[in-house]
Amino acid sequence: MTDDPSSPENAPRARPVAIAPGLHLIATPIGAARDVTLRALDLLAGCDVLVAEDTRSLRHLMELHGLRPGTRPLLAYHDHNGARMRPRLLAALTEGKSVLYASEAGTPLVADPGYQLARMAIEADLQVHAAPGPSAMLAALTVSGLPSDRFCFLGFAPASAGARRKFLQEAAEIPATLIFYESPKRVSRMLGELCDVLGGEREAALCRELTKKHEEVIRMPLAELASTVSDRTLRGEIVLVVGRGEKRVAGPEALDQALDAALAEMRLKDAVAHVAQALDLPRRQVYQAALKKEKSQ
């Protein structure tokens, strides 16, 4: 997290308010410390139990805004201790306490471990509240210049090659702007895979270090973007935003190849149904092509 250059004396201050019992999910800054909301500060000042994905980040944020945990517990909750911590946190909620959960940066439950905690609280019929605020995903969409009327957040792609390709092939069929998170070490690989699967002509934006000192947004088609960053060493948090592609109509060669593969394993009727669905073509067109192929053999 980057310290805000403004004087601490000018930082917004929390005000004493009564905090309702329940789990309070607060969004924390993705960069500039002053992006925290006044409501989040009120909750940080007043909740009975403070829980964070990274307690050091939350303590630092509180100090920047003149807050201290005091005698209240400040507990770590992350992927490695979630199973052990959830019963303790649910017990506090059951006792009627107000429990605050903050992800390391951004909005809870978006690519962070808060989901299981919120889910179990809901299943136990406990109150769950959201204090919305900063989000890297929405900030990137805002500055990307790509259509925002319909978008799909896909988070991080799987690590293994086979799972990644399937993941991206499924993403290619989504008629919306696509939003991915990626690490600086893998972003060049990811851009190459996006070009292969989605097509290099799709408009895209690489958004790096949003709201921080070295913020950068590069907007260009995927193929150009992949070439532009291929020899760069990128650092910081990266969000990739990819525009929706034009619907591709399978040509005669693709239809012929698909029918060959399907007919080698299936009956004519099943092969036609399979290829029509896979290529999004009218079944009648596929059936006629299959009959023509059988007659020529």
Secondary structure as UniProt FT lines:
FT   HELIX           8..10
FT   STRAND          22..26
FT   HELIX           33..35
FT   HELIX           38..46
FT   STRAND          49..52
FT   HELIX           55..64
FT   TURN            65..66
FT   TURN            70..71
FT   STRAND          74..76
FT   TURN            79..81
FT   HELIX           82..94
FT   TURN            95..96
FT   STRAND          98..102
FT   TURN            108..109
FT   HELIX           114..123
FT   TURN            124..125
FT   STRAND          128..131
FT   HELIX           136..144
FT   STRAND          151..156
FT   HELIX           161..172
FT   STRAND          177..182
FT   TURN            184..186
FT   HELIX           187..198
FT   TURN            200..201
FT   STRAND          203..208
FT   TURN            210..211
FT   TURN            213..214
FT   STRAND          216..221
FT   HELIX           222..229
FT   TURN            230..231
FT   STRAND          238..242
FT   HELIX           252..263
FT   TURN            264..265
FT   HELIX           268..279
FT   HELIX           283..296
//
